[in-house]
């Protein structure tokens, strides 16, 4: 990985399908409201954590009970 791409901020996982559920989790991207608010000031390490947690929430939501 080049340093140029490592320095570039990680893009938002937003899918422009914003709708919060009863737990303040976005149904589109899986992030919590607090993670959405924190995204702009977060460094890439934190953004990767947020994106991974959001993806896990989406997988859990899609899996059968």
Legacy VTK file of the C-alpha trace (Angstrom):
# vtk DataFile Version 3.0
C-alpha trace
ASCII
DATASET POLYDATA
POINTS 65 float
0.000 0.000 0.000
1.415 3.379 -0.879
1.660 6.088 1.746
-0.617 8.242 -0.420
-3.544 5.806 -0.056
-2.716 5.192 3.619
-2.964 8.934 4.321
-6.227 9.394 2.428
-9.260 9.376 4.763
-11.330 6.211 4.595
-14.580 6.887 2.736
-17.865 6.816 4.591
-19.884 3.581 4.404
-23.031 5.686 3.985
-25.360 4.205 1.347
-27.772 7.156 1.315
-30.487 4.901 2.757
-30.535 6.611 6.131
-33.128 5.450 8.602
-32.454 4.802 12.283
-34.032 1.854 14.073
-35.138 1.768 17.721
-31.467 1.275 18.759
-30.274 4.352 16.809
-28.591 2.129 14.217
-28.786 3.101 10.567
-30.610 0.513 8.462
-28.581 1.557 5.411
-24.963 1.443 6.607
-25.207 -0.213 10.025
-23.500 2.579 11.957
-24.903 3.865 15.228
-25.964 7.496 15.471
-22.884 8.211 17.614
-20.588 6.571 15.033
-22.157 8.673 12.278
-21.567 11.815 14.333
-17.973 10.776 15.169
-17.021 9.860 11.580
-15.886 13.301 10.433
-13.333 13.743 13.222
-12.220 10.078 13.371
-8.787 8.984 12.164
-8.494 6.067 9.731
-7.928 3.515 12.510
-11.175 4.549 14.207
-12.986 4.678 10.870
-11.920 1.091 10.174
-13.274 0.051 13.592
-16.569 1.811 12.930
-16.888 0.306 9.441
-16.152 -3.221 10.729
-18.679 -2.920 13.559
-21.285 -1.523 11.164
-20.748 -4.367 8.698
-21.121 -6.898 11.523
-24.426 -5.291 12.538
-25.696 -5.475 8.959
-24.734 -9.171 8.718
-26.525 -9.900 12.000
-29.609 -8.035 10.810
-29.696 -10.040 7.564
-29.177 -13.458 9.157
-32.236 -15.499 10.070
-33.118 -15.613 13.796
LINES 1 66
65 0 1 2 3 4 5 6 7 8 9 10 11 12 13 14 15 16 17 18 19 20 21 22 23 24 25 26 27 28 29 30 31 32 33 34 35 36 37 38 39 40 41 42 43 44 45 46 47 48 49 50 51 52 53 54 55 56 57 58 59 60 61 62 63 64
